[in-house]
């Protein structure tokens, strides 16, 4: 069964096989996806998190072999360059590549077979899962714009933001906020949250938003842009809307060391 391997830094997946359709999510460089269906220059694929969407064939490689990756990249963005220093591909937060150490560089074989190089000091590996690290990574994205379907440093939606932050700690979460709410088993009260726990918000009884707790009633989320907000009325970043929509909090104790 052939695979669709993403060959660009960030690729949109669409609800229907047309660029005029809604973007449902994104895929990142090096991701191997299952092929479900094909239509002209479009391929319907399934990602590692079970999400499905239509990808234009221009952005990927279709082949029987899986692209075997060795390294995941969790810096914000950097260029892979050729032997004369010219950029040949961008790596975004969450990219996966086949790489090996070569003196002061990594030698990277891209999905299309091109070989490039990345300075070793630019490589950022997955982090040890801890509450402090989750919060630090989340806040490193402050100011990045909201983008529907986004899960890259070009723009995040709320659940894509949370999924990406946790993926950087080798923790795999579902794609949508309502699925993330069901992923953890320990519901807690708001006065019990500690930094890194997840907060959920609902409209018309359906969970539609997620945020990462900063402790107490404070949080970081992708809403308009990645920003700090609070459910505490005395805070300078208080959000009445989020306070009104808050429905539950979950502990992440099961997936972190501290």
ZADOVO-434053 format. One record per residue: y, x negated, z negated of N, C-alpha, C in turn. Coordinates in steps of 0.2 Angstrom, whole numbers, plus 2048, in hexadecimal, padded with zeros to 3 digits. Last residue first. Layout:
   n_Y   n_X   n_Z   ca_Y   ca_X   ca_Z   c_Y   c_X   c_Z
     Y     X     Z      Y      X      Z     Y     X     Z
...
This chain:
   n_Y   n_X   n_Z   ca_Y   ca_X   ca_Z   c_Y   c_X   c_Z
   84D   7DE   749    851    7DF    743   857   7E3   745
   845   7DF   754    842    7DB    74E   847   7DC   748
   842   7EF   75C    846    7EA    75A   843   7E6   754
   83B   7FB   75E    83B    7F6    763   83F   7F0   762
   83B   804   753    835    802    756   835   7FD   75B
   849   806   750    845    801    74C   83E   7FF   74F
   852   80E   755    84E    809    75A   84A   804   756
   854   81F   751    854    818    74F   850   814   754
   85F   82B   759    859    828    758   859   821   755
   869   83A   756    868    833    756   861   831   756
   870   849   75E    86B    845    75A   86C   83D   75B
   87C   84F   763    876    853    761   871   84F   75D
   88D   851   767    888    84D    764   882   851   761
   898   858   76C    891    858    770   88C   854   76C
   8A2   856   763    8A0    85C    764   899   85D   767
   8A4   848   764    8A2    84A    75E   89F   851   75F
   8A8   847   772    8A1    844    770   89F   847   769
   8B4   84E   770    8AF    850    775   8A8   84E   773
   8BC   845   768    8BA    84C    766   8B4   84F   76A
   8BA   835   765    8BA    83A    76A   8B7   841   767
   8C4   827   75F    8C1    82E    75D   8C0   832   764
   8CA   81B   75E    8C6    81D    764   8C2   823   763
   8CF   81A   751    8D4    81A    757   8D1   81C   75E
   8C8   825   745    8C8    81F    74A   8CD   820   74F
   8C7   831   73E    8CC    82C    73C   8CD   826   741
   8BC   838   743    8C3    83A    745   8C8   835   743
   8AE   830   74A    8B2    830    744   8BA   832   746
   8A8   82D   755    8A7    834    753   8AB   835   74D
   8AF   822   762    8AD    823    75B   8AC   82B   75A
   8AD   815   76E    8AF    81B    76C   8AD   81C   765
   8AE   808   77A    8AD    80A    773   8B0   810   771
   8A8   809   78B    8AE    808    786   8AB   80A   77F
   8A7   809   79C    8A4    807    796   8A9   805   790
   8AF   818   7A2    8AE    810    7A2   8AA   80F   79C
   8AB   825   7A2    8B1    823    7A6   8B0   81B   7A7
   8A0   81F   798    8A3    825    799   8AA   824   79B
   894   817   791    897    817    797   89A   81E   799
   897   811   780    894    815    785   897   814   78B
   895   80D   76F    897    80B    775   894   80F   77A
   89B   814   75F    897    813    764   89A   810   76A
   89C   819   74D    89F    815    753   899   814   758
   898   81E   741    899    823    746   89C   820   74D
   88E   811   73C    892    816    73A   892   81B   740
   88B   807   74B    88B    808    744   890   80D   742
   88B   808   758    88E    802    756   88E   802   74E
   87F   80F   763    883    80F    75D   885   808   75B
   881   814   773    87E    80F    76F   882   80E   769
   87E   824   77B    882    81E    779   87E   81A   774
   87C   830   787    879    82C    782   87E   826   781
   87B   841   78E    87E    83B    78D   87B   837   787
   874   84D   78E    877    84A    795   87B   844   794
   868   859   789    86B    852    788   86D   84F   78E
   86C   869   789    869    864    78C   86C   85D   78B
   875   873   783    86E    872    780   86A   86D   784
   881   872   78A    87D    878    78B   875   876   789
   880   861   787    884    866    78A   87F   86C   78C
   87E   854   77B    87B    859    77F   881   85E   781
   87A   843   777    87F    849    777   87D   84E   77C
   874   836   76C    874    83B    771   878   841   771
   873   825   768    876    82C    766   876   830   76D
   869   818   762    86B    81C    767   86E   823   765
   86C   809   759    869    80F    75A   86C   813   75F
   875   7FE   759    86F    7FE    75E   86C   804   75E
   879   7FE   748    87B    7FC    74E   874   7FB   753
   872   80D   740    874    807    740   875   804   747
   873   81E   739    873    819    73E   875   812   73D
   874   827   72F    86F    822    72E   86F   81D   734
   87D   831   732    87F    82C    72C   87A   827   72B
   876   838   73B    87C    834    73E   87E   82F   738
   864   837   739    86B    83A    738   870   835   73A
   858   834   745    85B    833    73F   862   836   73F
   847   834   74C    84E    837    74C   851   836   745
   83C   82A   752    83F    82B    74C   847   82D   74D
   837   827   75F    834    82C    75B   837   82E   754
   83E   826   76F    83D    824    769   83B   829   764
   83E   82F   77B    83A    828    77B   839   826   774
   846   839   77B    83F    83B    779   83B   834   779
   852   833   780    852    837    779   84B   838   777
   84E   82F   78C    84F    82A    787   84F   82D   780
   84F   83C   793    848    838    792   849   833   78D
   85C   83E   792    858    843    78F   851   840   78E
   861   833   79A    863    834    793   85E   839   78F
   856   82B   7A5    85B    830    7A4   85B   831   79C
   84C   820   7A6    853    820    7AA   858   825   7A7
   844   819   798    844    81E    79D   84B   81D   7A0
   843   807   794    845    80E    792   845   812   798
   83C   7F8   78E    83D    7FD    794   83E   804   792
   842   7EA   789    841    7F0    786   842   7F5   78C
   848   7DD   78B    841    7DE    78C   83E   7E5   789
   855   7DD   78A    851    7DB    784   84A   7DC   784
   859   7E2   795    85B    7DB    794   858   7D9   78E
   856   7F0   793    852    7EC    797   853   7E4   796
   861   7F4   78B    85A    7F3    788   856   7EF   78C
   86B   7F4   795    86C    7F0    78F   865   7EF   78B
   865   7FD   79E    867    7F6    7A0   867   7F2   79A
   865   809   797    85F    806    799   860   7FF   79B
   873   80B   795    86E    80A    78F   868   807   791
   877   80C   7A2    87A    807    79D   875   806   798
   870   817   7A6    86F    811    7A9   872   80B   7A5
   876   821   79E    86F    81F    79D   86D   819   7A0
   884   821   7A3    882    820    79C   87B   81E   79B
   885   816   7B2    886    81D    7AF   883   81C   7A7
   88F   808   7B6    88A    80B    7B3   88B   813   7B2
   893   7FC   7C2    895    802    7BF   88F   805   7BC
   890   7EF   7C5    895    7F2    7C9   897   7F9   7C7
   886   7EB   7BC    88D    7EA    7BA   892   7EC   7BF
   87C   7FA   7BD    87D    7F3    7BF   884   7F2   7BC
   878   807   7BF    875    803    7BA   875   7FC   7BC
   87E   818   7C4    87F    810    7C4   87B   80D   7BE
   87F   825   7C5    879    822    7C8   879   81A   7C7
   890   824   7C6    88A    829    7C6   884   825   7C9
   898   818   7BC    896    81A    7C3   890   81E   7C3
   8A5   812   7B3    8A0    817    7B4   89E   818   7BB
   8AA   800   7B3    8AB    807    7B5   8A4   80B   7B4
   8AB   7F6   7A5    8A8    7F7    7AB   8A8   7FE   7AD
   8B1   7F5   798    8B5    7F5    79E   8B2   7F7   7A4
   8A4   7EC   791    8AA    7F0    790   8AE   7EF   796
   898   7E4   791    89A    7E8    797   8A0   7ED   796
   896   7DF   785    898    7DA    78A   89A   7DE   791
   891   7E9   77D    898    7E8    77D   89B   7E3   782
   883   7E7   780    887    7ED    782   88E   7EC   782
   881   7DB   77A    881    7DC    781   884   7E2   784
   884   7DE   76D    888    7D9    770   887   7D9   778
   87A   7E8   76A    881    7E9    76A   885   7E4   76D
   86E   7E0   76C    86F    7E6    770   877   7E8   770
   870   7D6   762    870    7D4    769   871   7DA   76E
   86F   7DD   756    875    7DA    758   876   7D8   75F
   862   7E2   757    867    7E7    757   86E   7E3   759
   857   7DA   763    85A    7DA    75C   860   7DF   75D
   84C   7D2   76D    84F    7D9    76B   851   7D9   764
   852   7C4   775    84D    7C6    770   850   7CD   76D
   856   7C6   787    858    7C4    780   852   7C7   77B
   853   7BE   796    852    7C4    792   853   7C2   78B
   85E   7B1   79C    858    7B4    79B   858   7BB   797
   869   7AC   7A7    869    7AF    7A1   863   7B3   7A1
   86F   79E   7B0    86A    7A2    7AF   86A   7A5   7A8
   879   794   7B1    87B    79B    7B3   876   7A0   7B1
   873   788   7AF    877    78A    7AA   87A   791   7AB
   86C   786   7BB    868    788    7B6   86D   78A   7B0
   873   78D   7CA    873    788    7C5   870   78A   7BF
   868   792   7D7    86C    794    7D1   86D   78E   7CC
   865   793   7E8    865    78F    7E2   86A   792   7DD
   859   79A   7F4    85F    798    7F2   85F   794   7EB
   84F   79E   802    850    79A    7FC   857   798   7FB
   849   7AD   80A    84E    7A8    809   84E   7A5   802
   83F   7B7   808    83D    7B1    80A   842   7AB   809
   844   7C3   804    843    7C2    80B   841   7BB   80D
   844   7C2   7F6    83F    7C6    7F9   83E   7C5   801
   847   7B0   7F3    849    7B7    7F3   844   7BB   7F7
   844   7A3   7E8    842    7A6    7EF   843   7AE   7EF
   84E   797   7E1    84D    79E    7E1   84A   7A1   7E8
   84F   78A   7D6    84D    78C    7DD   84B   793   7DD
   85B   787   7CA    855    78B    7CC   855   78B   7D3
   861   776   7C6    861    77D    7C9   85B   780   7C9
   85F   769   7C3    864    76D    7BF   865   774   7C2
   84F   769   7C7    854    765    7C4   859   769   7C1
   849   778   7C9    84A    772    7CE   850   76E   7CC
   83F   785   7C4    843    780    7C2   843   77A   7C7
   83D   793   7CE    83A    78E    7CB   83F   788   7C9
   83B   7A5   7D1    83F    79F    7D0   83B   799   7CD
   83D   7B5   7D7    838    7AF    7D7   83C   7A9   7D7
   846   7C1   7CD    845    7BC    7D3   83F   7B8   7D2
   850   7CF   7C9    84A    7CB    7C8   848   7C7   7CF
   85F   7D5   7C1    85B    7D2    7C7   855   7CE   7C5
   866   7D8   7B6    860    7DB    7B7   85C   7D9   7BD
   876   7D6   7BC    872    7D7    7B6   86C   7DB   7B7
   874   7CE   7CD    877    7D3    7C8   873   7D3   7C2
   876   7C2   7D8    872    7C4    7D3   876   7C8   7CE
   879   7C1   7EA    87C    7C2    7E3   876   7C5   7DE
   876   7B5   7F6    874    7BB    7F3   878   7BC   7EC
   87C   7AA   7FC    877    7AE    800   875   7B5   7FD
   88A   7A0   7FC    887    7A5    7F9   882   7A9   7FE
   889   78E   7FF    88B    795    801   887   79A   7FE
   884   781   7FC    888    785    7F7   88B   78B   7F9
   87A   77C   804    881    77A    805   886   77D   801
   86F   783   801    86F    77C    800   876   779   801
   875   793   7FA    871    78F    7FF   872   787   7FD
   876   79C   7EB    879    798    7F0   874   794   7F4
   879   7AA   7E2    873    7A6    7E4   876   7A2   7EA
   885   7AE   7D6    883    7AD    7DD   87D   7A8   7DE
   885   7BB   7C9    886    7B4    7CC   883   7B4   7D3
   889   7C5   7BB    888    7C4    7C3   889   7BD   7C5
   885   7C6   7AE    888    7CB    7B1   888   7CB   7B9
   874   7C1   7AA    87B    7C0    7AA   87E   7C6   7AE
   866   7C3   7AB    86A    7C8    7A7   871   7C5   7A5
   858   7C3   7B5    85F    7C0    7B4   863   7C5   7B0
   847   7BE   7B4    84C    7C3    7B4   853   7C0   7B2
   83B   7B5   7BD    840    7B5    7B9   845   7BB   7BA
   830   7B7   7C6    82F    7B3    7C0   835   7B3   7BB
   828   7C3   7D1    82E    7C0    7CE   82C   7BC   7C7
   821   7C6   7E0    81F    7C4    7D9   825   7C0   7D6
   821   7D4   7E9    825    7CE    7E8   824   7CC   7E1
   811   7D9   7EF    817    7D9    7EA   81B   7D3   7EA
   80E   7DB   800    80D    7D7    7FA   813   7D9   7F5
   811   7E3   80B    80B    7E5    807   80B   7E1   800
   822   7E8   80C    81D    7E4    80E   817   7E6   809
   833   7EA   810    82D    7EE    80F   827   7E9   811
   842   7E6   808    83C    7E3    80C   836   7E7   80B
   852   7EE   809    84C    7EC    806   847   7E8   80B
   85D   7F3   80F    85E    7F0    808   858   7ED   805
   85A   7FA   81A    85E    7F4    81B   85E   7F0   815
   854   806   816    84F    800    817   853   7FA   818
   85B   80F   809    85B    80D    810   857   806   811
   851   819   7FE    854    813    7FF   855   812   807
   850   827   7F3    850    825    7FA   854   81E   7FB
   847   828   7E4    84D    829    7E8   84C   826   7EF
   841   829   7D3    840    829    7DA   846   82A   7DE
   83C   821   7C4    841    824    7C8   83F   824   7CF
   833   819   7BD    830    820    7C0   835   823   7C4
   837   80D   7BA    838    812    7B5   836   819   7B7
   835   806   7C6    831    804    7C0   831   809   7BB
   836   812   7D3    838    80C    7D0   834   80B   7CA
   831   818   7E3    831    819    7DC   832   812   7D8
   839   81D   7F2    836    818    7EE   836   81B   7E7
   83B   821   803    83B    824    7FC   837   81F   7F8
   844   819   80F    83E    819    80C   83F   81C   805
   84B   81A   820    84C    81B    819   845   81B   816
   84C   81B   82D    84E    815    82A   84E   815   822
   840   827   82E    845    823    832   846   81D   82F
   839   828   81F    83C    82D    824   842   829   828
   82B   828   814    830    825    818   833   82A   81D
   826   827   803    827    82B    809   82C   827   80D
   823   81E   7F8    820    825    7F8   821   829   7FF
   820   80E   7F3    822    812    7F8   81F   819   7F8
   825   806   7E4    820    80A    7E8   823   80E   7ED
   82F   7F7   7E3    82E    7FE    7E2   828   801   7E7
   835   7E9   7DC    830    7EB    7E0   82E   7F3   7DE
   844   7E1   7DA    840    7E6    7D8   83B   7E8   7DD
   84D   7D8   7E0    846    7D5    7DE   842   7DB   7DB
   85C   7DF   7DB    859    7DA    7DE   852   7D8   7DB
   85B   7F0   7D5    85D    7EA    7D5   859   7E4   7D9
   860   801   7D8    85B    7FC    7D7   85E   7F5   7D8
   867   810   7D1    867    80A    7D5   861   806   7D3
   867   822   7D4    867    81C    7CF   868   816   7D4
   86C   82C   7DC    869    82E    7D6   868   828   7D1
   87A   831   7E6    876    82B    7E3   873   82D   7DC
   878   83F   7F1    87A    83D    7EB   876   836   7E9
   87B   83B   803    878    83E    7FD   87A   83B   7F7
   880   834   80D    884    839    80B   882   83D   805
   876   82B   811    87B    828    80D   880   82E   80A
   866   833   810    86D    832    814   872   82F   80F
   85A   839   80B    85A    833    80F   860   833   813
   85F   83E   7FA    85C    840    801   85D   839   805
   863   837   7EF    85F    83D    7EE   85B   83F   7F4
   862   825   7EF    865    82B    7F1   860   831   7F0
   866   816   7E8    861    81A    7EA   864   821   7EA
   86F   807   7EC    86F    80E    7EA   869   811   7EC
   86C   7F6   7E6    86B    7FB    7EB   86B   802   7E8
   872   7E6   7E3    872    7ED    7E0   871   7F2   7E6
   86F   7DA   7EA    870    7DA    7E3   86F   7E1   7E0
   860   7DD   7F5    867    7DC    7F4   869   7DC   7EC
   853   7E0   7F7    855    7D9    7F9   85C   7D8   7F9
   845   7E8   7EF    84C    7E8    7F0   84F   7E1   7F1
   837   7EC   7F8    83A    7E7    7F3   841   7E7   7F4
   82A   7F7   7F9    831    7F7    7FA   835   7F2   7F5
   81A   7F5   7FE    81F    7F5    7F9   826   7F5   7FC
   80B   7FC   805    811    7F8    805   815   7FA   7FF
   7FA   7FC   800    800    800    800   806   7FC   800
